[in-house]
Amino acid sequence: MAKHDKIDVGISTILNPVPVVMVSCCGKEPEKESDRPNIITIAWAGTVNSEPPMVSVSIRKSRHSHILISETGEFVVNLVNKQLAKPCDLCGVKSGADIDKFKTCGLNAVKAEGLDYAYAIKEAPVSLSCKVVSVTELGSHDMFVAKVVAVTADSYLLDDKGKICLDNANLVAYNHGEYFLLGKKIGFFGYSLASEEILRRRLGD
Ligand SMILES: Cc1cc2nc3c(=O)[nH]c(=O)nc-3n(C[C@H](O)[C@H](O)[C@H](O)COP(=O)(O)O)c2cc1C
């Protein structure tokens, strides 16, 4: 067969790569074990609007985090870097109903900017505070669509003009069941139309 001859590989969610994020959340009474700050790993996350900035996360009803987020209408999307890859995986295979994932992973919960209940992960390079605006039952998952009400980033990610440089964040992507560290920059928005000089300056050789 020739390389581009097509084979039906079955219907699935093979859209890849996707971000993998650590979504932190908390109940209304964090001193109670069932309401303590929690982290769920989510691969079904996406940006769904620019103005206002909005994201979605799809969560199965069976997840402990589903209860917490439904109760408060709040969560924090924490981006995952190389250092957080293992904790991220652990938060995706253990339930907050059984263990304290912040404690188990050695992570610190810090009050999330702009929210009343949810905590952010201190060790995450970037955290998006989110308020739920709608919940849609899709089948296996419920999709929580939320407004981003604040974003915080580690100071080392800002350049001298205050611009966030995510190139330096060592971010992780999820590709068909496996975690990958983002690799070499090969282009940028609109680079197909950029001059040779700009390409050299922004991409090197
Ligand atoms: C890489 C990865 C991605 C995941 N993505 C999702 C997801 O998008 N939605 C979901 O409901 N569960 C997802 N899970 C499973 C949950 O993270 C997992 O069931 C977790 O233990 C639930 O935690 P909780 O009970 O404390 O909420 C994922 C797990 C992993 C490892």
Ligand as a Chemical Component Dictionary entry (heavy atoms), coordinates in Angstrom:
data_LIG
# 
_chem_comp.id                   LIG 
_chem_comp.type                 NON-POLYMER 
_chem_comp.pdbx_formal_charge   0 
_chem_comp.three_letter_code    LIG 
# 
loop_
_chem_comp_atom.comp_id 
_chem_comp_atom.atom_id 
_chem_comp_atom.alt_atom_id 
_chem_comp_atom.type_symbol 
_chem_comp_atom.charge 
_chem_comp_atom.model_Cartn_x 
_chem_comp_atom.model_Cartn_y 
_chem_comp_atom.model_Cartn_z 
_chem_comp_atom.pdbx_ordinal 
LIG C1  C1  C 0 -3.841  11.583 31.414 1  
LIG C2  C2  C 0 -5.206  11.487 32.039 2  
LIG C3  C3  C 0 -6.252  12.234 31.520 3  
LIG C4  C4  C 0 -7.528  12.170 32.095 4  
LIG N1  N1  N 0 -8.542  12.926 31.571 5  
LIG C5  C5  C 0 -9.764  12.880 32.142 6  
LIG C6  C6  C 0 -10.807 13.711 31.640 7  
LIG O1  O1  O 0 -10.632 14.494 30.710 8  
LIG N2  N2  N 0 -12.023 13.624 32.254 9  
LIG C7  C7  C 0 -12.268 12.782 33.309 10 
LIG O2  O2  O 0 -13.399 12.737 33.826 11 
LIG N3  N3  N 0 -11.273 11.983 33.798 12 
LIG C8  C8  C 0 -10.043 12.045 33.262 13 
LIG N4  N4  N 0 -9.031  11.270 33.754 14 
LIG C9  C9  C 0 -9.295  10.389 34.900 15 
LIG C10 C10 C 0 -9.334  11.144 36.236 16 
LIG O3  O3  O 0 -8.269  12.072 36.337 17 
LIG C11 C11 C 0 -9.251  10.124 37.390 18 
LIG O4  O4  O 0 -10.369 9.275  37.360 19 
LIG C12 C12 C 0 -9.084  10.732 38.749 20 
LIG O5  O5  O 0 -8.666  9.726  39.648 21 
LIG C13 C13 C 0 -10.357 11.367 39.276 22 
LIG O6  O6  O 0 -10.037 12.000 40.480 23 
LIG P1  P1  P 0 -11.136 12.456 41.524 24 
LIG O7  O7  O 0 -12.002 11.252 41.843 25 
LIG O8  O8  O 0 -10.325 12.897 42.716 26 
LIG O9  O9  O 0 -11.916 13.562 40.915 27 
LIG C14 C14 C 0 -7.752  11.323 33.214 28 
LIG C15 C15 C 0 -6.681  10.582 33.744 29 
LIG C16 C16 C 0 -5.422  10.672 33.177 30 
LIG C17 C17 C 0 -4.275  9.883  33.751 31 
# 
loop_
_chem_comp_bond.comp_id 
_chem_comp_bond.atom_id_1 
_chem_comp_bond.atom_id_2 
_chem_comp_bond.value_order 
_chem_comp_bond.pdbx_ordinal 
LIG C1  C2  SING 1  
LIG C2  C3  SING 2  
LIG C2  C16 DOUB 3  
LIG C3  C4  DOUB 4  
LIG C4  N1  SING 5  
LIG C4  C14 SING 6  
LIG N1  C5  DOUB 7  
LIG C5  C6  SING 8  
LIG C5  C8  SING 9  
LIG C6  O1  DOUB 10 
LIG C6  N2  SING 11 
LIG N2  C7  SING 12 
LIG C7  O2  DOUB 13 
LIG C7  N3  SING 14 
LIG N3  C8  DOUB 15 
LIG C8  N4  SING 16 
LIG N4  C9  SING 17 
LIG N4  C14 SING 18 
LIG C9  C10 SING 19 
LIG C10 O3  SING 20 
LIG C10 C11 SING 21 
LIG C11 O4  SING 22 
LIG C11 C12 SING 23 
LIG C12 O5  SING 24 
LIG C12 C13 SING 25 
LIG C13 O6  SING 26 
LIG O6  P1  SING 27 
LIG P1  O7  DOUB 28 
LIG P1  O8  SING 29 
LIG P1  O9  SING 30 
LIG C14 C15 DOUB 31 
LIG C15 C16 SING 32 
LIG C16 C17 SING 33 
# 
